[in-house]
Structures are given as C-alpha cells and as structure tokens.
Amino acid sequence: MTETLKAVQDMTDMAPVTDVTETFRQWQELLGELKAKIDARFELTRDPVTLALDSYGNPPESPGGSLAAYSGPEIDWMVHSWLGNPTQGFANLHLTVWLGPHIRVPHLAIALLCWPEGWFYLDSVPRTNLIADGEAYDRYYAPLEEEWLEVRDSHPKLDWFTSRAGFIRASLSPTAYCYSLPRDEEHIDLVRRLTHAHVDRWLGWVDAAETVPEEERDALAAADLATRRNIAERDPANVMGVRYFGQETTDRLVRGLWGGDRELPRAR
C-alpha cells in the first residue's frame, strides 16, 4: 500500500496526454446503474435551475460536462454530474445524495476520476459527531470496518489518496474509500462491486431508519447544508473547472453541487 499526495492538477499536468475515454464511459455506465437504483426507491424531480447545465462546453472535441440535480420528499439534493476533457486525460464524475432531515442516515457520496490514472471515492457522509455519538458509529460504520481493512490489505496496487487540503481530509469518515488505482479490468470491477454493495446497504439503512422529531429537523437541515456547501466550495479540484471554463462558470457549477441557486423547496 502506497500513498498519493499530489494535487489533482499536478497529477494531470505531470502525466503524458492520455485518452481516457473508455474508462470515462465505464465510470458513466457505473454511475448510471447506481442512480437507477436510487431513482427506483425515491420520488425525485429535476431542479429546473440545472436544465441549462445538462450539457456545457464542447465535448468530445474540447472540455465539457453535465450537471443534473434533483430533490424530493426524502432527498434534499442529489447531484449526477461530470466535468472534464477525457480525450486529454481528465474526467471527474459525481453521484451524491443528501437526505432530508426526516432521518439521520449518513449521506451517500461517490466520485470517480481519471487524471489519467483511475481514482475513486466512496463514503457515508456523517451527520453527527461520531466521537460523541458512539451509537451512530456502531450502527453505520463499525460493520464496515472488516471489509474496509480487507480491501486495503488485499489490493496492493491501490494508492491511498491523501488530499493536500486539511479540510478535505477532515471530511472523510473512518470507512471512506479514497484511492488512486490502475484503470484495468480488475480494479474497475472492484470499484463496481464496492459501490453497488454500498448503495444497496445505504438503501437498506434508509428503509430501516427512525424518524427525526420535527423540533430537531431545522438544526439538522442547517448542518447538512453547511456541510454540503463547504465540501463543494473547498474542493481543490475546482481549479480544473476554472482552467477549463473560467471562474464565473465554475462558481455556477459549484453552486449546482450544493444547491445555491435551487428553485425547488428543500426536503422536510
């Protein structure tokens, strides 16, 4: 097990120009499969503000992307997006689901990357201080420890990704997957297996969750929004958006990730 400490833009700049379109298509297919499972469980509506972001730039000839956001009675904000220039070695794809304050199940976060190596992030974003809330840790994180350690121990070509931004390091849960990896069949299949299993498990958590009392929901919703906004705005990879599309468009895309321009009401 080794470690990646380089920033996203440095990894991209230091590597030879590589066409990663095939891996990008595999990542797109995987996120489509996972989103289909979520769509089948929840009532969701596309937020109209993201319709103009359905396709931007000029892919595949030059950098481009897509951002779609949804909400519903149980989901405050779900983002399905990609940004990049796959023919030149970079693609960044997201599927994130931020639940409403009616339950305290962790949020779902998945990111897949080519830079031009492969990279993936899979996490259950905490909604409580796990050091203080041992019950939440025991329920949602302790059961994942054995598999997390097994993956780390048995896949020597995985490189743990340590962000150079301390805030991003602090945002990871104890059972987060955050690895660089070869873009080969073995590792693509590993990511496929881990993400499908976790989405299935997460949906089970949602179905089994207890309802949060009405008087506690406003505080939980405020904390959720602050978490989502901070992660989106402080992501060091935003520099790639600025490089491709400029600051104004990147700011708009970042607001799309956290719902800064949303038109649909928040979940209750």
C-alpha beads as a LAMMPS data file, in Angstrom:
LAMMPS data file: protein, C-alpha beads

268 atoms
267 bonds

1 atom types
1 bond types

-500.0 500.0 xlo xhi
-500.0 500.0 ylo yhi
-500.0 500.0 zlo zhi

Masses

1 110.0

Atoms # bond

1 1 1 0.000 0.000 0.000
2 1 1 1.444 3.335 -1.091
3 1 1 0.111 6.876 -0.937
4 1 1 -0.767 9.634 -3.395
5 1 1 -0.032 13.139 -2.128
6 1 1 -0.113 15.114 -5.373
7 1 1 -2.899 17.557 -6.196
8 1 1 -5.333 16.702 -8.985
9 1 1 -3.979 19.345 -11.351
10 1 1 -0.413 18.191 -10.720
11 1 1 -1.254 14.563 -11.479
12 1 1 -2.881 15.662 -14.734
13 1 1 -0.087 18.036 -15.736
14 1 1 2.748 15.629 -14.945
15 1 1 1.301 12.715 -16.925
16 1 1 1.601 12.282 -20.686
17 1 1 -1.533 13.169 -22.641
18 1 1 -3.700 10.049 -22.452
19 1 1 -7.110 9.353 -23.953
20 1 1 -9.202 8.004 -21.044
21 1 1 -12.491 7.943 -22.929
22 1 1 -13.035 4.210 -22.437
23 1 1 -12.630 4.424 -18.656
24 1 1 -14.783 7.552 -18.617
25 1 1 -17.538 5.603 -20.378
26 1 1 -17.184 2.762 -17.852
27 1 1 -17.481 5.252 -14.984
28 1 1 -20.538 6.808 -16.645
29 1 1 -22.158 3.399 -17.029
30 1 1 -21.473 2.539 -13.387
31 1 1 -22.946 5.782 -12.050
32 1 1 -25.966 5.254 -14.315
33 1 1 -26.534 1.818 -12.763
34 1 1 -26.262 3.206 -9.247
35 1 1 -28.531 6.162 -9.998
36 1 1 -31.155 3.769 -11.415
37 1 1 -31.309 2.002 -8.045
38 1 1 -31.810 5.321 -6.280
39 1 1 -34.397 6.513 -8.814
40 1 1 -36.379 3.322 -8.226
41 1 1 -36.583 3.982 -4.472
42 1 1 -37.241 7.735 -4.238
43 1 1 -39.629 10.285 -5.700
44 1 1 -37.352 12.794 -7.428
45 1 1 -37.793 15.935 -9.542
46 1 1 -35.088 17.607 -11.621
47 1 1 -34.436 21.113 -10.344
48 1 1 -35.135 23.476 -13.274
49 1 1 -32.058 25.572 -12.493
50 1 1 -29.831 22.708 -13.670
51 1 1 -31.524 22.194 -17.042
52 1 1 -29.194 24.735 -18.635
53 1 1 -26.255 22.675 -17.345
54 1 1 -27.420 19.449 -18.979
55 1 1 -24.529 19.860 -21.412
56 1 1 -21.904 22.588 -21.430
57 1 1 -18.604 23.079 -23.203
58 1 1 -17.972 21.204 -26.439
59 1 1 -17.207 17.552 -25.717
60 1 1 -15.522 15.453 -27.019
61 1 1 -13.609 17.978 -29.121
62 1 1 -12.811 20.123 -26.065
63 1 1 -13.626 20.260 -22.321
64 1 1 -17.247 19.852 -21.315
65 1 1 -19.578 18.412 -18.759
66 1 1 -23.083 17.928 -17.419
67 1 1 -24.748 18.641 -14.089
68 1 1 -28.221 17.469 -13.087
69 1 1 -29.637 17.994 -9.602
70 1 1 -32.799 16.537 -8.114
71 1 1 -34.822 16.776 -4.940
72 1 1 -37.915 15.199 -3.446
73 1 1 -39.798 14.482 -0.232
74 1 1 -36.937 12.381 1.181
75 1 1 -33.918 13.745 -0.686
76 1 1 -32.856 17.335 -0.219
77 1 1 -30.322 17.401 -3.075
78 1 1 -28.974 14.726 -5.405
79 1 1 -26.269 15.526 -7.961
80 1 1 -25.335 13.456 -11.006
81 1 1 -22.546 15.198 -12.877
82 1 1 -19.303 15.045 -14.821
83 1 1 -16.677 17.550 -15.871
84 1 1 -13.515 17.126 -17.865
85 1 1 -11.685 16.507 -21.100
86 1 1 -11.462 12.709 -21.436
87 1 1 -9.529 12.697 -24.702
88 1 1 -6.790 14.663 -22.926
89 1 1 -6.666 12.584 -19.753
90 1 1 -9.077 14.134 -17.217
91 1 1 -12.645 13.318 -16.164
92 1 1 -14.379 13.900 -12.820
93 1 1 -17.783 12.258 -12.177
94 1 1 -20.078 12.566 -9.152
95 1 1 -23.157 10.926 -7.706
96 1 1 -24.017 12.409 -4.324
97 1 1 -27.246 12.069 -2.377
98 1 1 -28.052 14.394 0.518
99 1 1 -31.010 13.162 2.506
100 1 1 -33.699 15.281 4.093
101 1 1 -33.752 15.912 7.856
102 1 1 -36.547 13.398 8.488
103 1 1 -33.899 10.712 9.174
104 1 1 -30.237 10.728 10.317
105 1 1 -28.882 8.133 7.901
106 1 1 -25.481 9.240 6.526
107 1 1 -25.484 10.890 3.131
108 1 1 -24.149 8.990 0.112
109 1 1 -21.073 10.254 -1.747
110 1 1 -19.432 8.718 -4.817
111 1 1 -16.795 10.311 -7.048
112 1 1 -14.904 8.653 -9.916
113 1 1 -11.924 10.199 -11.639
114 1 1 -9.371 9.838 -14.397
115 1 1 -6.291 12.063 -14.092
116 1 1 -5.208 9.965 -16.164
117 1 1 -4.850 7.227 -13.524
118 1 1 -8.073 5.891 -12.105
119 1 1 -9.385 7.194 -8.779
120 1 1 -12.461 6.623 -6.673
121 1 1 -14.092 7.967 -3.528
122 1 1 -16.957 6.226 -1.732
123 1 1 -18.249 7.372 1.633
124 1 1 -21.106 7.612 4.085
125 1 1 -21.000 11.311 4.978
126 1 1 -21.621 11.588 8.743
127 1 1 -24.462 13.704 10.066
128 1 1 -23.276 13.663 13.650
129 1 1 -20.052 13.882 15.632
130 1 1 -19.049 10.232 15.623
131 1 1 -16.673 10.684 18.551
132 1 1 -19.586 11.834 20.689
133 1 1 -22.275 9.691 19.067
134 1 1 -20.989 6.178 19.528
135 1 1 -24.395 4.729 18.708
136 1 1 -24.286 6.190 15.186
137 1 1 -20.745 4.899 14.737
138 1 1 -21.724 1.407 15.857
139 1 1 -24.740 1.369 13.573
140 1 1 -23.349 2.734 10.328
141 1 1 -19.555 2.485 10.424
142 1 1 -18.385 -0.329 12.689
143 1 1 -19.986 -3.035 10.472
144 1 1 -17.918 -1.769 7.508
145 1 1 -14.537 -1.927 9.237
146 1 1 -13.705 -5.519 8.320
147 1 1 -14.344 -5.046 4.596
148 1 1 -12.520 -1.697 4.585
149 1 1 -9.426 -3.309 6.098
150 1 1 -9.675 -6.325 3.778
151 1 1 -9.712 -4.096 0.689
152 1 1 -6.756 -2.110 1.986
153 1 1 -4.765 -5.258 2.809
154 1 1 -5.523 -7.340 -0.272
155 1 1 -5.155 -4.857 -3.141
156 1 1 -1.529 -3.706 -3.212
157 1 1 -1.949 -1.619 -6.369
158 1 1 -4.379 0.734 -4.626
159 1 1 -2.728 4.007 -3.564
160 1 1 -4.379 5.789 -0.652
161 1 1 -5.151 9.374 -1.690
162 1 1 -4.257 11.960 0.927
163 1 1 -5.606 15.371 -0.017
164 1 1 -3.237 18.282 0.434
165 1 1 -6.232 20.205 1.826
166 1 1 -6.739 19.542 5.522
167 1 1 -10.432 20.382 5.309
168 1 1 -10.984 17.647 2.743
169 1 1 -9.064 15.155 4.885
170 1 1 -11.325 16.083 7.804
171 1 1 -14.435 15.434 5.711
172 1 1 -13.730 11.707 5.281
173 1 1 -15.452 9.193 7.520
174 1 1 -13.440 6.360 9.117
175 1 1 -14.686 3.920 6.456
176 1 1 -14.229 6.124 3.386
177 1 1 -12.599 4.681 0.291
178 1 1 -10.317 7.228 -1.373
179 1 1 -7.806 5.593 -3.699
180 1 1 -5.840 6.016 -6.890
181 1 1 -5.837 2.808 -8.908
182 1 1 -4.894 1.312 -12.279
183 1 1 -7.561 1.646 -14.962
184 1 1 -7.646 -2.094 -15.618
185 1 1 -10.486 -4.615 -15.525
186 1 1 -9.581 -5.921 -12.069
187 1 1 -9.781 -2.519 -10.400
188 1 1 -12.785 -1.255 -12.349
189 1 1 -14.598 -4.417 -11.211
190 1 1 -13.517 -3.784 -7.608
191 1 1 -14.981 -0.277 -7.703
192 1 1 -18.155 -1.621 -9.308
193 1 1 -18.523 -4.257 -6.573
194 1 1 -17.884 -1.847 -3.691
195 1 1 -20.177 0.904 -4.957
196 1 1 -23.092 -1.393 -5.803
197 1 1 -22.831 -3.130 -2.428
198 1 1 -22.738 0.157 -0.585
199 1 1 -25.689 1.698 -2.431
200 1 1 -27.723 -1.442 -1.650
201 1 1 -26.686 -1.216 2.003
202 1 1 -27.410 2.511 2.148
203 1 1 -30.903 1.990 0.736
204 1 1 -31.451 -0.579 3.479
205 1 1 -30.367 1.965 6.074
206 1 1 -32.909 4.438 4.702
207 1 1 -35.730 1.899 4.860
208 1 1 -34.872 0.949 8.455
209 1 1 -34.305 4.470 9.809
210 1 1 -36.263 6.022 12.660
211 1 1 -37.980 9.364 12.065
212 1 1 -36.315 12.507 13.446
213 1 1 -38.626 14.570 15.691
214 1 1 -39.997 17.680 13.995
215 1 1 -38.376 20.036 16.501
216 1 1 -34.884 18.704 15.620
217 1 1 -35.135 18.893 11.844
218 1 1 -34.283 22.557 11.271
219 1 1 -30.939 22.213 13.029
220 1 1 -30.132 19.015 11.132
221 1 1 -31.068 20.619 7.792
222 1 1 -28.859 23.633 8.541
223 1 1 -25.894 21.415 9.412
224 1 1 -26.434 19.340 6.253
225 1 1 -26.445 22.446 4.062
226 1 1 -23.315 23.865 5.698
227 1 1 -21.525 20.529 5.202
228 1 1 -22.579 20.266 1.563
229 1 1 -21.646 23.860 0.762
230 1 1 -18.265 23.707 2.478
231 1 1 -17.269 20.481 0.735
232 1 1 -18.315 21.849 -2.677
233 1 1 -16.677 25.243 -2.269
234 1 1 -13.443 23.978 -0.693
235 1 1 -12.805 21.124 -3.148
236 1 1 -9.263 21.621 -4.522
237 1 1 -10.358 20.011 -7.812
238 1 1 -12.407 23.147 -8.563
239 1 1 -9.201 24.532 -10.060
240 1 1 -9.764 22.228 -13.032
241 1 1 -13.144 23.839 -13.675
242 1 1 -11.541 27.279 -13.623
243 1 1 -8.871 26.059 -16.042
244 1 1 -11.452 24.736 -18.500
245 1 1 -14.379 27.131 -18.168
246 1 1 -13.296 30.193 -16.168
247 1 1 -14.205 31.395 -12.700
248 1 1 -17.782 32.517 -13.409
249 1 1 -18.903 29.191 -14.879
250 1 1 -17.048 27.245 -12.203
251 1 1 -18.788 29.240 -9.480
252 1 1 -22.112 28.393 -11.114
253 1 1 -21.200 24.699 -11.228
254 1 1 -20.136 24.723 -7.580
255 1 1 -23.452 26.315 -6.618
256 1 1 -25.104 23.498 -8.551
257 1 1 -23.288 20.965 -6.378
258 1 1 -24.662 22.406 -3.149
259 1 1 -27.926 23.928 -4.338
260 1 1 -27.076 27.605 -4.111
261 1 1 -29.411 28.556 -6.978
262 1 1 -32.067 25.917 -6.383
263 1 1 -35.695 26.569 -7.299
264 1 1 -37.349 23.532 -5.701
265 1 1 -38.059 23.646 -1.954
266 1 1 -35.824 21.828 0.493
267 1 1 -36.875 18.461 1.864
268 1 1 -38.577 18.447 5.245

Bonds

1 1 1 2
2 1 2 3
3 1 3 4
4 1 4 5
5 1 5 6
6 1 6 7
7 1 7 8
8 1 8 9
9 1 9 10
10 1 10 11
11 1 11 12
12 1 12 13
13 1 13 14
14 1 14 15
15 1 15 16
16 1 16 17
17 1 17 18
18 1 18 19
19 1 19 20
20 1 20 21
21 1 21 22
22 1 22 23
23 1 23 24
24 1 24 25
25 1 25 26
26 1 26 27
27 1 27 28
28 1 28 29
29 1 29 30
30 1 30 31
31 1 31 32
32 1 32 33
33 1 33 34
34 1 34 35
35 1 35 36
36 1 36 37
37 1 37 38
38 1 38 39
39 1 39 40
40 1 40 41
41 1 41 42
42 1 42 43
43 1 43 44
44 1 44 45
45 1 45 46
46 1 46 47
47 1 47 48
48 1 48 49
49 1 49 50
50 1 50 51
51 1 51 52
52 1 52 53
53 1 53 54
54 1 54 55
55 1 55 56
56 1 56 57
57 1 57 58
58 1 58 59
59 1 59 60
60 1 60 61
61 1 61 62
62 1 62 63
63 1 63 64
64 1 64 65
65 1 65 66
66 1 66 67
67 1 67 68
68 1 68 69
69 1 69 70
70 1 70 71
71 1 71 72
72 1 72 73
73 1 73 74
74 1 74 75
75 1 75 76
76 1 76 77
77 1 77 78
78 1 78 79
79 1 79 80
80 1 80 81
81 1 81 82
82 1 82 83
83 1 83 84
84 1 84 85
85 1 85 86
86 1 86 87
87 1 87 88
88 1 88 89
89 1 89 90
90 1 90 91
91 1 91 92
92 1 92 93
93 1 93 94
94 1 94 95
95 1 95 96
96 1 96 97
97 1 97 98
98 1 98 99
99 1 99 100
100 1 100 101
101 1 101 102
102 1 102 103
103 1 103 104
104 1 104 105
105 1 105 106
106 1 106 107
107 1 107 108
108 1 108 109
109 1 109 110
110 1 110 111
111 1 111 112
112 1 112 113
113 1 113 114
114 1 114 115
115 1 115 116
116 1 116 117
117 1 117 118
118 1 118 119
119 1 119 120
120 1 120 121
121 1 121 122
122 1 122 123
123 1 123 124
124 1 124 125
125 1 125 126
126 1 126 127
127 1 127 128
128 1 128 129
129 1 129 130
130 1 130 131
131 1 131 132
132 1 132 133
133 1 133 134
134 1 134 135
135 1 135 136
136 1 136 137
137 1 137 138
138 1 138 139
139 1 139 140
140 1 140 141
141 1 141 142
142 1 142 143
143 1 143 144
144 1 144 145
145 1 145 146
146 1 146 147
147 1 147 148
148 1 148 149
149 1 149 150
150 1 150 151
151 1 151 152
152 1 152 153
153 1 153 154
154 1 154 155
155 1 155 156
156 1 156 157
157 1 157 158
158 1 158 159
159 1 159 160
160 1 160 161
161 1 161 162
162 1 162 163
163 1 163 164
164 1 164 165
165 1 165 166
166 1 166 167
167 1 167 168
168 1 168 169
169 1 169 170
170 1 170 171
171 1 171 172
172 1 172 173
173 1 173 174
174 1 174 175
175 1 175 176
176 1 176 177
177 1 177 178
178 1 178 179
179 1 179 180
180 1 180 181
181 1 181 182
182 1 182 183
183 1 183 184
184 1 184 185
185 1 185 186
186 1 186 187
187 1 187 188
188 1 188 189
189 1 189 190
190 1 190 191
191 1 191 192
192 1 192 193
193 1 193 194
194 1 194 195
195 1 195 196
196 1 196 197
197 1 197 198
198 1 198 199
199 1 199 200
200 1 200 201
201 1 201 202
202 1 202 203
203 1 203 204
204 1 204 205
205 1 205 206
206 1 206 207
207 1 207 208
208 1 208 209
209 1 209 210
210 1 210 211
211 1 211 212
212 1 212 213
213 1 213 214
214 1 214 215
215 1 215 216
216 1 216 217
217 1 217 218
218 1 218 219
219 1 219 220
220 1 220 221
221 1 221 222
222 1 222 223
223 1 223 224
224 1 224 225
225 1 225 226
226 1 226 227
227 1 227 228
228 1 228 229
229 1 229 230
230 1 230 231
231 1 231 232
232 1 232 233
233 1 233 234
234 1 234 235
235 1 235 236
236 1 236 237
237 1 237 238
238 1 238 239
239 1 239 240
240 1 240 241
241 1 241 242
242 1 242 243
243 1 243 244
244 1 244 245
245 1 245 246
246 1 246 247
247 1 247 248
248 1 248 249
249 1 249 250
250 1 250 251
251 1 251 252
252 1 252 253
253 1 253 254
254 1 254 255
255 1 255 256
256 1 256 257
257 1 257 258
258 1 258 259
259 1 259 260
260 1 260 261
261 1 261 262
262 1 262 263
263 1 263 264
264 1 264 265
265 1 265 266
266 1 266 267
267 1 267 268
